[in-house]
């Protein structure tokens, strides 16, 4: 709780492992541009919404559930 992992530079297998170990609520999609572009994680629409919108919003609001 209160820990977030930026997944932008990780590949699909690493993101899948993070979901299994930490859960979807700990993952966010930050920005490493111009170093790396966002990859396709193949986790589904709900997971994409969590990683790209809901979780970063919680992080910016101080990590509150």
Chimera marker file (.cmm) of the C-alpha trace (Angstrom):
<marker_set name="trace">
<marker id="1" x="0.000" y="0.000" z="0.000" r="1" g="1" b="0" radius="0.5"/>
<marker id="2" x="1.305" y="3.427" z="-0.957" r="1" g="1" b="0" radius="0.5"/>
<marker id="3" x="3.918" y="1.961" z="-3.337" r="1" g="1" b="0" radius="0.5"/>
<marker id="4" x="3.737" y="2.597" z="-7.066" r="1" g="1" b="0" radius="0.5"/>
<marker id="5" x="5.865" y="1.134" z="-9.865" r="1" g="1" b="0" radius="0.5"/>
<marker id="6" x="6.354" y="2.965" z="-13.163" r="1" g="1" b="0" radius="0.5"/>
<marker id="7" x="5.966" y="0.317" z="-15.857" r="1" g="1" b="0" radius="0.5"/>
<marker id="8" x="6.852" y="2.263" z="-19.003" r="1" g="1" b="0" radius="0.5"/>
<marker id="9" x="10.302" y="0.750" z="-19.568" r="1" g="1" b="0" radius="0.5"/>
<marker id="10" x="9.249" y="-2.811" z="-18.764" r="1" g="1" b="0" radius="0.5"/>
<marker id="11" x="8.162" y="-5.391" z="-21.325" r="1" g="1" b="0" radius="0.5"/>
<marker id="12" x="4.919" y="-7.382" z="-21.252" r="1" g="1" b="0" radius="0.5"/>
<marker id="13" x="6.378" y="-10.283" z="-19.248" r="1" g="1" b="0" radius="0.5"/>
<marker id="14" x="7.755" y="-7.992" z="-16.546" r="1" g="1" b="0" radius="0.5"/>
<marker id="15" x="4.449" y="-6.132" z="-16.269" r="1" g="1" b="0" radius="0.5"/>
<marker id="16" x="2.579" y="-9.432" z="-16.011" r="1" g="1" b="0" radius="0.5"/>
<marker id="17" x="4.919" y="-10.513" z="-13.190" r="1" g="1" b="0" radius="0.5"/>
<marker id="18" x="4.397" y="-7.192" z="-11.386" r="1" g="1" b="0" radius="0.5"/>
<marker id="19" x="0.627" y="-7.593" z="-11.605" r="1" g="1" b="0" radius="0.5"/>
<marker id="20" x="0.913" y="-11.087" z="-10.119" r="1" g="1" b="0" radius="0.5"/>
<marker id="21" x="3.200" y="-9.997" z="-7.265" r="1" g="1" b="0" radius="0.5"/>
<marker id="22" x="2.044" y="-6.452" z="-6.440" r="1" g="1" b="0" radius="0.5"/>
<marker id="23" x="-1.428" y="-6.300" z="-7.953" r="1" g="1" b="0" radius="0.5"/>
<marker id="24" x="-2.754" y="-3.917" z="-10.573" r="1" g="1" b="0" radius="0.5"/>
<marker id="25" x="-3.265" y="-1.066" z="-8.068" r="1" g="1" b="0" radius="0.5"/>
<marker id="26" x="0.504" y="-0.585" z="-7.664" r="1" g="1" b="0" radius="0.5"/>
<marker id="27" x="1.262" y="-0.029" z="-11.349" r="1" g="1" b="0" radius="0.5"/>
<marker id="28" x="1.375" y="3.289" z="-13.164" r="1" g="1" b="0" radius="0.5"/>
<marker id="29" x="2.445" y="4.283" z="-16.649" r="1" g="1" b="0" radius="0.5"/>
<marker id="30" x="4.807" y="7.205" z="-16.399" r="1" g="1" b="0" radius="0.5"/>
<marker id="31" x="6.878" y="8.725" z="-19.158" r="1" g="1" b="0" radius="0.5"/>
<marker id="32" x="10.445" y="7.943" z="-20.142" r="1" g="1" b="0" radius="0.5"/>
<marker id="33" x="10.193" y="9.834" z="-23.402" r="1" g="1" b="0" radius="0.5"/>
<marker id="34" x="12.230" y="10.336" z="-25.455" r="1" g="1" b="0" radius="0.5"/>
<marker id="35" x="14.052" y="7.263" z="-24.117" r="1" g="1" b="0" radius="0.5"/>
<marker id="36" x="11.149" y="4.838" z="-24.461" r="1" g="1" b="0" radius="0.5"/>
<marker id="37" x="7.650" y="4.797" z="-25.878" r="1" g="1" b="0" radius="0.5"/>
<marker id="38" x="4.786" y="3.020" z="-24.089" r="1" g="1" b="0" radius="0.5"/>
<marker id="39" x="4.541" y="-0.647" z="-25.009" r="1" g="1" b="0" radius="0.5"/>
<marker id="40" x="1.492" y="-2.836" z="-25.393" r="1" g="1" b="0" radius="0.5"/>
<marker id="41" x="0.992" y="-4.858" z="-22.216" r="1" g="1" b="0" radius="0.5"/>
<marker id="42" x="-1.996" y="-6.924" z="-23.390" r="1" g="1" b="0" radius="0.5"/>
<marker id="43" x="-3.720" y="-6.777" z="-19.993" r="1" g="1" b="0" radius="0.5"/>
<marker id="44" x="-7.191" y="-5.730" z="-21.118" r="1" g="1" b="0" radius="0.5"/>
<marker id="45" x="-9.212" y="-2.527" z="-21.007" r="1" g="1" b="0" radius="0.5"/>
<marker id="46" x="-9.747" y="-2.408" z="-17.232" r="1" g="1" b="0" radius="0.5"/>
<marker id="47" x="-6.038" y="-2.889" z="-16.500" r="1" g="1" b="0" radius="0.5"/>
<marker id="48" x="-5.127" y="-0.277" z="-19.100" r="1" g="1" b="0" radius="0.5"/>
<marker id="49" x="-7.529" y="2.178" z="-17.446" r="1" g="1" b="0" radius="0.5"/>
<marker id="50" x="-5.990" y="1.459" z="-14.025" r="1" g="1" b="0" radius="0.5"/>
<marker id="51" x="-2.370" y="1.798" z="-15.161" r="1" g="1" b="0" radius="0.5"/>
<marker id="52" x="-2.837" y="4.873" z="-17.345" r="1" g="1" b="0" radius="0.5"/>
<marker id="53" x="-5.500" y="6.834" z="-15.470" r="1" g="1" b="0" radius="0.5"/>
<marker id="54" x="-6.827" y="5.647" z="-12.104" r="1" g="1" b="0" radius="0.5"/>
<marker id="55" x="-3.544" y="4.676" z="-10.437" r="1" g="1" b="0" radius="0.5"/>
<marker id="56" x="-1.576" y="7.771" z="-11.560" r="1" g="1" b="0" radius="0.5"/>
<marker id="57" x="-4.450" y="9.909" z="-10.273" r="1" g="1" b="0" radius="0.5"/>
<marker id="58" x="-4.247" y="8.179" z="-6.856" r="1" g="1" b="0" radius="0.5"/>
<marker id="59" x="-0.461" y="8.652" z="-6.860" r="1" g="1" b="0" radius="0.5"/>
<marker id="60" x="-0.776" y="12.372" z="-7.559" r="1" g="1" b="0" radius="0.5"/>
<marker id="61" x="-3.445" y="12.694" z="-4.856" r="1" g="1" b="0" radius="0.5"/>
<marker id="62" x="-1.074" y="11.238" z="-2.265" r="1" g="1" b="0" radius="0.5"/>
<marker id="63" x="-1.681" y="7.511" z="-2.681" r="1" g="1" b="0" radius="0.5"/>
<marker id="64" x="-5.098" y="7.433" z="-1.015" r="1" g="1" b="0" radius="0.5"/>
<marker id="65" x="-7.248" y="4.422" z="-1.998" r="1" g="1" b="0" radius="0.5"/>
<link id1="1" id2="2" r="1" g="1" b="0" radius="0.2"/>
<link id1="2" id2="3" r="1" g="1" b="0" radius="0.2"/>
<link id1="3" id2="4" r="1" g="1" b="0" radius="0.2"/>
<link id1="4" id2="5" r="1" g="1" b="0" radius="0.2"/>
<link id1="5" id2="6" r="1" g="1" b="0" radius="0.2"/>
<link id1="6" id2="7" r="1" g="1" b="0" radius="0.2"/>
<link id1="7" id2="8" r="1" g="1" b="0" radius="0.2"/>
<link id1="8" id2="9" r="1" g="1" b="0" radius="0.2"/>
<link id1="9" id2="10" r="1" g="1" b="0" radius="0.2"/>
<link id1="10" id2="11" r="1" g="1" b="0" radius="0.2"/>
<link id1="11" id2="12" r="1" g="1" b="0" radius="0.2"/>
<link id1="12" id2="13" r="1" g="1" b="0" radius="0.2"/>
<link id1="13" id2="14" r="1" g="1" b="0" radius="0.2"/>
<link id1="14" id2="15" r="1" g="1" b="0" radius="0.2"/>
<link id1="15" id2="16" r="1" g="1" b="0" radius="0.2"/>
<link id1="16" id2="17" r="1" g="1" b="0" radius="0.2"/>
<link id1="17" id2="18" r="1" g="1" b="0" radius="0.2"/>
<link id1="18" id2="19" r="1" g="1" b="0" radius="0.2"/>
<link id1="19" id2="20" r="1" g="1" b="0" radius="0.2"/>
<link id1="20" id2="21" r="1" g="1" b="0" radius="0.2"/>
<link id1="21" id2="22" r="1" g="1" b="0" radius="0.2"/>
<link id1="22" id2="23" r="1" g="1" b="0" radius="0.2"/>
<link id1="23" id2="24" r="1" g="1" b="0" radius="0.2"/>
<link id1="24" id2="25" r="1" g="1" b="0" radius="0.2"/>
<link id1="25" id2="26" r="1" g="1" b="0" radius="0.2"/>
<link id1="26" id2="27" r="1" g="1" b="0" radius="0.2"/>
<link id1="27" id2="28" r="1" g="1" b="0" radius="0.2"/>
<link id1="28" id2="29" r="1" g="1" b="0" radius="0.2"/>
<link id1="29" id2="30" r="1" g="1" b="0" radius="0.2"/>
<link id1="30" id2="31" r="1" g="1" b="0" radius="0.2"/>
<link id1="31" id2="32" r="1" g="1" b="0" radius="0.2"/>
<link id1="32" id2="33" r="1" g="1" b="0" radius="0.2"/>
<link id1="33" id2="34" r="1" g="1" b="0" radius="0.2"/>
<link id1="34" id2="35" r="1" g="1" b="0" radius="0.2"/>
<link id1="35" id2="36" r="1" g="1" b="0" radius="0.2"/>
<link id1="36" id2="37" r="1" g="1" b="0" radius="0.2"/>
<link id1="37" id2="38" r="1" g="1" b="0" radius="0.2"/>
<link id1="38" id2="39" r="1" g="1" b="0" radius="0.2"/>
<link id1="39" id2="40" r="1" g="1" b="0" radius="0.2"/>
<link id1="40" id2="41" r="1" g="1" b="0" radius="0.2"/>
<link id1="41" id2="42" r="1" g="1" b="0" radius="0.2"/>
<link id1="42" id2="43" r="1" g="1" b="0" radius="0.2"/>
<link id1="43" id2="44" r="1" g="1" b="0" radius="0.2"/>
<link id1="44" id2="45" r="1" g="1" b="0" radius="0.2"/>
<link id1="45" id2="46" r="1" g="1" b="0" radius="0.2"/>
<link id1="46" id2="47" r="1" g="1" b="0" radius="0.2"/>
<link id1="47" id2="48" r="1" g="1" b="0" radius="0.2"/>
<link id1="48" id2="49" r="1" g="1" b="0" radius="0.2"/>
<link id1="49" id2="50" r="1" g="1" b="0" radius="0.2"/>
<link id1="50" id2="51" r="1" g="1" b="0" radius="0.2"/>
<link id1="51" id2="52" r="1" g="1" b="0" radius="0.2"/>
<link id1="52" id2="53" r="1" g="1" b="0" radius="0.2"/>
<link id1="53" id2="54" r="1" g="1" b="0" radius="0.2"/>
<link id1="54" id2="55" r="1" g="1" b="0" radius="0.2"/>
<link id1="55" id2="56" r="1" g="1" b="0" radius="0.2"/>
<link id1="56" id2="57" r="1" g="1" b="0" radius="0.2"/>
<link id1="57" id2="58" r="1" g="1" b="0" radius="0.2"/>
<link id1="58" id2="59" r="1" g="1" b="0" radius="0.2"/>
<link id1="59" id2="60" r="1" g="1" b="0" radius="0.2"/>
<link id1="60" id2="61" r="1" g="1" b="0" radius="0.2"/>
<link id1="61" id2="62" r="1" g="1" b="0" radius="0.2"/>
<link id1="62" id2="63" r="1" g="1" b="0" radius="0.2"/>
<link id1="63" id2="64" r="1" g="1" b="0" radius="0.2"/>
<link id1="64" id2="65" r="1" g="1" b="0" radius="0.2"/>
</marker_set>
